[in-house]
Structure formats: structure tokens, C-alpha cells
Amino acid sequence: MDDGNLPRLLYDLRNRSGGTIAFESGFILLVIITAFFGNLLIIGVICKNPRLRTVTNMFLVGLSISDILTASLVMPFTASIFIHGKWMFNDAACIFQGVFVLSLVWISLHMVTLMAINRYFCVIRPRLYRKWFTRRFTAAMITVVSVLPFILTISPYLSGLVTYIFRPGKAACFMTFDPERKLGKIAYTFFLLIIYTILPMTIIAVCYYKVFRMVKQHARAAKNTIRSRQAGTLSSEEVRMTKMLLVLVLGFVFCWVPVIIVDFLNAIMGTGSLPRAAYVTYILFALFSSCINPIVCLALNGKIRREAKQVLCFGRLRQVADAEQTIETNQELTIVRVMPGHRLNKIAGEDSEINSRTP
């Protein structure tokens, strides 16, 4: 960090108004509670109900685990800084937070990217989807994107390329490059820019563009009975899941736009050259992204929402939830079951009429 910017941002942190301290501290504590218990609820619901243990939901569980780790291992340090106005821990804790904040952020971004790839193959290439997206292969993909960020974060520190220092503007410890190794800084920064920004965003955009073009074609074809029989294999359940995951991705994009803008301006103007408000927005939006998964799932996924109600109400709503699910998922089957009953009543009535006429 530039020598002239560190004292300025540190002074701004220590001399906040009471209202600013209350807002920043209250907001981060609310984010911690929502991210931890919300994602824990999602994991519990999916693991509890065998019908929810799908390949797609494995990515939701992976994302929830990453968000829980962020809420429990990263956010408490930032909350302490917002409350006390200073870094109260040792250098080892700073390295710990710096490694985990970057690694968990990258894990979340790549988990969202895997969701986009999953939707692409499910909608556009269903045969390949059934071949490749098995539980074992999906677990392997989740493991790779969960381990690789830690290797890429710890390796430059062990090589001496970077260190981790407290950034008072962002209220967290972040990676700082050795000023004497400019070539290594450029190469590593370019590598991270490609792997963790440009490539994932491009994959997400391309996958969802093609997916929703197919969804629109399916919707138009479904208006005609004959064409809908030929159209497809795309079920209404898959359409709902695809739309929910799109909202999830858009939520992440909304949270990460300020982060990308601040990092871009930092690269041009110099580290720490922006006002403190910009860096506070940076860190709060970045951490709030850990709340997106439970909010979207509970709002747009009826099955997860009903199961969550049962968990929160200790089973009191089980009968109501089962009835709602039966109505939602088995309407056609219900009609088929009702019709034979009417026919049996009609036959029984005819038989009784014949018997009454028989002497």
C-alpha cells in the first residue's frame, strides 16, 4: 500500500462517527448471522430430504459450505475491526484471514460457474449431461475448485512474492506484492485476472445465453400441444431450477460489480488512493454475497422452502407441506385417480338400478 494512503485510511477508520460505527458493525453482524444460519439451513434441508439430493443441489451445498466458512473464519475479523476501529490480532491471524478471504471468494465464484456449466449441459446437451454429471464426477469437480484456490493463494506467499497486511480501508488483510518483484507481480496478477475473473464471467454469460435461448424456444413450443410433444425433454422443474440459478448468478454479479470497479480503479490510480467509503462498499458487498444463496433458494425453490418450514417448525407443518407438494407435483395423477372413482360410482348406480328392477 502507498505510504501516504495507509495513515489516511487508518485515521478515517479510527475517527468514524457513532452512527457510522453502528451501521457498519450492525450490518456485518447481520450478514454473519444470515450467511451462517441461512446456508446451514440449506445444507440441512438438502441432506435431510432424499428427493433434494440431486446433482445440481450438490453445487448448492458446496456453495453453502464456502459461505459458512466465510461467515465463521473471515467475517468475525472484519466485524472486530468495524467495532473497535483497529486490527486487534497478530500477524499469523492476518495471514490466516488474507488466505481464506481470497480462497473462499474464488471458490464461490467457481462454484457459480460450475452451476452455469451444469445448466448448459442439462438443457442443451442432455445426453452428455447424463453421462458426465454423475454424483462421483460432480464431487470431483467440487473438490478441485475447492482445493486449487488455496494452493494458488498460499504458493506466492511461501515463495516470497506476496505478503499479507492489514488494509484499514477494506477492514481486512489482503495480499500485497513485493515491490522489487514487478515482473512476478504482473505475471501473477494477469494469471488471476484470467482464471478468476474473465474466464468464469465469460463461461457464465455464454452458458446462460444459450440456456435461456433454448428455454424461450421451449416456452413457445409448449403453446402448441403437438409441438410440445416433439419439443422436448425439458421439464417444467428444470426450467424453474434454471431460472432460480440465473437469479442466483445475477445476485452474485450485483454484489461483485462494486468489487471489480474498486479493484480496477486501484490498478489505475494506485493502491489505497480511493476514499474510505469506496473500500467499505467493496468489503460489505463482497461479504454480503455469502447471503445470496439461502435468500434465493428459500424465495424461489418451493421444495427447499417447504422443507425449511418443517425444519424450523419442528415438523408441525409436515402435513400441510406434503399436501402442497402433492397438489403441485401430482395434479395430473390426481385427476386420473378421481376419474375412475366417478366411473365406479356410475357403474355401481347402474348395477343398483338393475337389481331394483329385477323381481
Number of C-alpha atoms within 10 A of each C-alpha: 15 10 9 10 18 18 12 16 22 18 15 17 22 15 12 13 10 8 9 13 18 13 12 18 18 15 15 23 19 14 19 25 15 20 28 22 15 23 28 17 20 25 20 15 23 21 15 13 12 9 9 16 15 13 16 20 17 20 22 23 23 21 26 27 19 21 31 24 17 25 26 14 15 24 23 16 21 26 21 19 22 28 15 14 20 17 20 12 11 8 14 10 15 20 20 14 24 23 23 21 23 19 23 25 20 22 25 24 20 24 24 24 22 21 23 24 18 21 27 23 18 20 22 18 12 16 11 11 17 11 9 14 18 13 14 10 13 18 15 12 15 19 13 12 19 21 13 13 21 17 12 15 18 17 13 17 17 10 9 11 19 21 19 21 16 22 19 28 26 22 26 24 27 20 20 18 20 13 12 9 12 12 10 16 18 12 11 16 13 12 12 15 12 13 14 17 15 11 14 18 18 11 15 20 14 13 20 20 13 14 23 19 11 16 20 11 12 20 15 13 17 16 10 11 10 10 13 16 11 10 16 12 12 17 10 12 10 15 18 14 17 24 18 17 24 20 17 22 23 13 18 22 16 14 22 20 13 19 19 14 13 19 15 12 14 14 12 10 11 14 17 25 19 16 13 19 11 16 22 17 17 22 21 21 18 19 25 22 21 30 25 23 24 26 17 17 22 19 11 17 14 16 18 20 18 20 25 20 17 18 17 12 11 10 14 12 17 16 11 13 19 13 11 15 15 13 13 11 11 12 12 10 11 12 10 11 11 10 10 11 11 11 11 11 11 12 12 12 12 12 12 12 11 10 10 9 8 7 4
